[in-house]
Amino acid sequence: DAGVTQSPTHLIKTRGQQVTLRCSPKSGHDTVSWYQQALGQGPQFIFQYYEEEERQRGNFPDRFSGHQFPNYSSELNVNALLLGDSALYLCASSLQFVRFGGRPSDTQYFGPGTRLTVL
Amino acid sequence: SQQGEEDPQALSIQEGENATMNCSYKTSINNLQWYRQNSGRGLVHLILIRSNEREKHSGRLRVTLDTSKKSSSLLITASRAADTASYFCATAIFNTGFQKLVFGTGTRLLVSP
């Protein structure tokens, strides 16, 4: 059973550039959430996607955008990079919709993260 | 912004000792979860406790939740060097049927052989 995967592992960009990070959720999961973790801090919620729509958004500027594909995988895009965007970007997957009864999973499973460095 | 704070920020113990970490939060929650993070990599889910539960056990882990005080604690018994990591509490906030996690600042645990 494949867990959450993210690519790339590391990325170095310069100020003003644009970056795209990718995430494949755990098998059977339909919801993807993105978090930003600055050095020495706890992760902060960026946004969440379900059924290819953004469902919740944290306190992040419009430079941060995302997308979810029909296979539930997701991308995080950051435009006009700033030095302060340097962080570990974490993707988490969960199950929102459960067929034939049951209940959504409360647990979010995290990928290994993408370390973004902006110079 | 962080939901709450964890205490202590750093904890150093010897193998075999118990480690206790505390977490405080600010708003009403649906559940509270504890995660472990090794060397700045991905988060590993440890245990979830719902708002109507007071205590939960999983192996060497014991979690308590006091919703009246908006606080939780994580106890790791008989610690091992492999337990060295950062530990985060995360409160689950529901909005229109969707859950997001709001993390604390974390406790860095060092277990020495």
Interface residues (C-beta under 8 A of the other chain):
Chain A: V4 T31 S33 Y35 L39 Q41 G42 P43 Q44 F45 Q48 Y50 R55 Q56 G58 N59 L88 L90 A92 S94 Q96 P104 D106 T107 Q108 Y109 F110 G111 P112 G113 R115
Chain B: S1 Q2 N30 N31 Q33 Y35 G40 R41 G42 L43 V44 H45 L48 R50 F88 A90 A92 N95 T96 G97 F98 Q99 K100 L101 V102 F103 G104 T105 G106
